Amino acid sequence: MSEATEALEILVGLFNLLPDDKTFLIRPAKEDVTEEPFEKLLKQSKQAKLERGVTQKQVDALLTELGVLKTRTQNGERVFALDIPELDKLVNAHPSGFKASIQNETRTGKVTGKKCRVKTVKVRVRADENYLFDYSRSILRKREADALPTAVRASSRLKRTRTNNESSVITPPPSATSAATSAAADTSAVNANDADANADNTTATATAQRYSATLPPTITNISKCTPSIVFGSHPSAIEIQELDFTSKPRMYKGKEIQLASTTPRNIDDNTRHLVISTAIMMGYRTDSSNGERDRITEAAMRHVYYLKGYDPPQTKAPERTRLMIDGTINFLQGNSSDTGKIGRKRIRKKKMSKTEKIMKHSPKALRKAFRYACYAIGDNSTFTDIAKVMTRYIMSKKLVANDDQAKRLKIQFPINLKKHDVRDWFLKHNGKSRKMKIKPKLTADHIKGRLRWAIDMKKRIKEATYEKPVYYCFIDEKWFYFYSKRKKVKDLPKEDWEDDDEECVEFEQVQRTTRSRRFVPKVMAMAFVAPPLLGLMRLAALAAKKLGQVLGKVNGETVHDEWCNGLVYLKRVSEKRTTKKNSKHTKFVNDAKTNNLLKAGDWRNLFDKKMSVGDLFHNIKQRYALTEEKADMLCLTYKKFNRKKYGTVDLTIENEDELVVRRVKERGGRQKQLTIDDFDLSIFVPKGTEVEVDCTCDSKFMLKVMREVGMSIRNYFFWVPIEIKILLVIDNAGGHGTKDTIETYREFLKEHYNIVLHHQTPRSPGHNQLDLGIWCSIQSWVEKLTTGFRHDADVLWTQVEAAWRSMSYETLEKVHQRWLKVLDLTILDKGNNRLEEKYRGKLTYDPQKVEEIEEEELQKRLQAELDDQGNQAQSAEDIQAENDAANEEAIERLDDDADENTNEEEEEELEETNLLLSDLPCDDDDEEEEDSDYEDDCCSDSDSSVDGEDGEDGDY
């Protein structure tokens, strides 16, 4: 084949790099054309080292510079024209995979200016990205044999012989072997002398033209391989050397490799193709063992990662890469009929996994074994341990029989499940890992009390009317912290240049610190919330604006409007104490960075020699945004010698007219002029100052705040007459005081504010709206607001108050609707708490549209939960159709037999009631008596007999 045809192949290779389907015209010249432009094109194209993904502009610039290519637009397509002398040979030898057609046309010659008939061959490049890549891989495989820096076109003069395995093995002639040896020697000499890449490529090309190429024994049926040119995007040969990824600079063959800024998580197609060609040159063979092929593939990946400047690969070579290598070699050997699929993942019939075989043989075996494993060693165990237990259980129980079906499925006995088998099966069947949730343990008495409490509250809400409304609020306490250790932080690795960038240094994330990880700063808050009254919020605001006065009085005390947004009252569990001596501290501001600047002495830059103490304090207040209280307590301290020893002198706001600069007496009677560096700044707390100190929530504290609690509740419900009672839902925490204390402030609230305590059933945090979601919302806001602040209890409390004020009424309304749903779920679950966590959270996704609970659907879910009892599911209509009197008799029977029957009998009676949201008959005259009796029962079940315990909910 002439140099003209080889030049055409070079153009084909260039067009292969273009992303779109292109058309080019090949015209024979009227006069002979010298071969010099084509030789130049051959050399320059190899020197350009164009890789896949090169732009069209780069290709056009290269060929325009050579002066042999002309472009124009024809029918919206790019057309490339090239004149060559040997048209007939080109038509007969054009590469397979390209569509060619011969056309006759008349054109005017540019030299003679005369018209002449010209034969035109129109060749369209096949626009198949994978085909073009595989078309090049054949040459990469041949380049391995010659050890040349560029790909060499195969010669048609190679001799072929047959092997024992019915495949054609190419054997080079003796002259070709010696030629290849001399070519390799020439290449080694060039590398040893550090010649440039252009001279190396030119020498290799000349050698390839003079001698025939040799192929390794694994390449067969070379007649099916289409020749092409591969542009040098890969090193000429694999040099065996130790790859040191930690060395800086990274060197290879005496040249420095530029390090990449980041290592991609998944390699791109170009890098994968380099891995494939490198693995083939390293001796990858399809008849090798799996371990050997994996080892070569991983070595090729390390080599390419090293040359690309990446970090070493952290994972094994993916199976997709190995399959692509196998497909490439199969194509070179002529075993692939569809060349368009070379380089893609090999399409083959998927084999059944071990778990799929077992599921097909025994559909229930794996699930039974998994349930047993979670029961035996816990659902928080690793997949490795679970797989071992599942294997022993299946074999011991003989869940999978060794029969004819097992033999057809090729199930290997004994069955040995591995970690990846169980994990893949678990994920395939929608298994998910979730946080471990711990629910309160309920006894039969707790279940009965929860059912009665939920029915009572639903009954009160449902029977509320305009003449007889129902108002209620909730009280609870909680510890607040700077961080809850439940959230993850965002961490981005640093680049090398970030250490020199001022902005990056300023914004660098500071590691959180604390004095003690066990005794962290914390504060306890007591809060009262109520359902937000959205309809009255605007009415209350309008009334307050127009009246311009208080809206009402209760027992001679003023009650103001609180906008009815659900936030009733927030109180820190603390007490006022008086300091017994003078003290100082350096807690100037809440912001940690600003406070550190003041402690480091940055305030000294504001000083002037003629300043007085008051002027300096004023400048510090303005510069660092100190509060009025802190600014009035600023103090300058310096040392002074008094007779026998040194003492300190304090300059406070009382010395504001004095100058800062002064002379003091030192040891020996010498006088010294003080400078600003001799002063220290602090906060002076004089003796007798009232400070707030955290205390324990106990009987003493509860009795002290009850008047303030009653005022706050009546302040929120300002429109409610004093004759209408308000329920205060309270839990049974020990911090609420002893029984005598609870009875004392119960009578006080009832007598002065007509507020009735309504105790929750023990171990029922879901029946309090604060525990149901409001506390979590406030803690989340506190963690956001305290970023960059000092770790101090006073600072923490200011942010708790800010988070409380930022709570929207939409959030409280959403929690209120969830609370109503929890009551329904408690009734549907016969007083148990199994359905609360499972179904209560639906409202959080769409708070604007509160779904009505479908009793029929929930009853079916409940029946599925209680399937072990063998009860048949009942529809909601059947339950609703039951007689109200029967429900009343069932509850009375539970009350009468509570002392006589055992716990097992009580549970059986409870399951027979099947109570839903039906109306329960109640005598209005006996309502007050029933309330008081039930409250006494709740108090008797509580654990509040110990005074002085922490204010957390001890029942949870």
HELIX and SHEET records of a PDB file:
HELIX    1   1 GLU A    3  LEU A   17  1                                  15    
HELIX    2   2 GLU A   36  ALA A   48  1                                  13    
HELIX    3   3 GLN A   56  LEU A   66  1                                  11    
HELIX    4   4 LEU A   87  ASN A   92  1                                   6    
HELIX    5   5 GLU A  129  ASP A  146  1                                  18    
HELIX    6   6 PRO A  174  ALA A  192  1                                  19    
HELIX    7   7 ALA A  197  ARG A  210  1                                  14    
HELIX    8   8 ILE A  222  LYS A  224  5                                   3    
HELIX    9   9 ASP A  269  MET A  281  1                                  13    
HELIX   10  10 ASN A  290  LYS A  308  1                                  19    
HELIX   11  11 GLU A  319  LEU A  332  1                                  14    
HELIX   12  12 THR A  339  LYS A  341  5                                   3    
HELIX   13  13 LYS A  354  HIS A  361  1                                   8    
HELIX   14  14 ALA A  365  ILE A  377  1                                  13    
HELIX   15  15 PHE A  383  LYS A  397  1                                  15    
HELIX   16  16 ASP A  404  ARG A  408  1                                   5    
HELIX   17  17 LYS A  419  LYS A  428  1                                  10    
HELIX   18  18 ALA A  444  LYS A  462  1                                  19    
HELIX   19  19 ASP A  496  ASP A  500  5                                   5    
HELIX   20  20 GLU A  502  GLU A  506  1                                   5    
HELIX   21  21 LEU A  534  LEU A  547  1                                  14    
HELIX   22  22 ALA A  592  ALA A  600  1                                   9    
HELIX   23  23 ASP A  602  LEU A  606  5                                   5    
HELIX   24  24 VAL A  613  TYR A  624  1                                  12    
HELIX   25  25 GLU A  628  ASP A  632  1                                   5    
HELIX   26  26 ILE A  653  ASN A  655  5                                   3    
HELIX   27  27 ILE A  676  ASP A  678  5                                   3    
HELIX   28  28 SER A  699  TYR A  716  1                                  18    
HELIX   29  29 GLY A  734  HIS A  736  5                                   3    
HELIX   30  30 LYS A  739  TYR A  753  1                                  15    
HELIX   31  31 PRO A  765  HIS A  767  5                                   3    
HELIX   32  32 GLN A  769  GLN A  769  1                                   1    
HELIX   33  33 LEU A  770  ILE A  774  3                                   5    
HELIX   34  34 TRP A  775  LEU A  785  1                                  11    
HELIX   35  35 ALA A  793  SER A  806  1                                  14    
HELIX   36  36 TYR A  809  LEU A  828  1                                  20    
HELIX   37  37 GLU A  836  TYR A  839  1                                   4    
HELIX   38  38 ARG A  840  THR A  844  5                                   5    
HELIX   39  39 GLU A  855  GLU A  865  1                                  11    
HELIX   40  40 ASP A  867  GLN A  869  5                                   3    
HELIX   41  41 ALA A  876  GLN A  880  1                                   5    
HELIX   42  42 ASP A  884  ASP A  896  1                                  13    
HELIX   43  43 ASN A  903  THR A  913  1                                  11    
HELIX   44  44 ASP A  924  ASP A  926  5                                   3    
HELIX   45  45 GLU A  927  ASP A  941  1                                  15    
SHEET    1   A 5 LYS A  70  GLN A  74  0                                        
SHEET    2   A 5 GLU A  77  ILE A  84 -1                                        
SHEET    3   A 5 THR A  23  PRO A  28  1                                        
SHEET    4   A 5 LYS A 115  ARG A 124 -1                                        
SHEET    5   A 5 LYS A  99  THR A 108 -1                                        
SHEET    1   B 2 LYS A 159  ARG A 162  0                                        
SHEET    2   B 2 SER A 168  THR A 171 -1                                        
SHEET    1   C 2 ARG A 250  TYR A 252  0                                        
SHEET    2   C 2 LYS A 255  ILE A 257 -1                                        
SHEET    1   D 5 LEU A 567  ARG A 572  0                                        
SHEET    2   D 5 LYS A 522  VAL A 529 -1                                        
SHEET    3   D 5 TYR A 471  TYR A 481 -1                                        
SHEET    4   D 5 ILE A 726  ILE A 730  1                                        
SHEET    5   D 5 ILE A 755  HIS A 759  1                                        
SHEET    1   E 2 GLY A 552  VAL A 554  0                                        
SHEET    2   E 2 GLU A 557  VAL A 559 -1                                        
SHEET    1   F 2 SER A 574  THR A 578  0                                        
SHEET    2   F 2 GLU A 690  ASP A 694 -1                                        
SHEET    1   G 4 SER A 583  HIS A 585  0                                        
SHEET    2   G 4 ASP A 680  VAL A 685 -1                                        
SHEET    3   G 4 LEU A 634  ASN A 642 -1                                        
SHEET    4   G 4 LYS A 645  LEU A 651 -1                                        
SHEET    1   H 2 ARG A 663  LYS A 665  0                                        
SHEET    2   H 2 GLN A 671  GLN A 673 -1                                        
END                                                                             
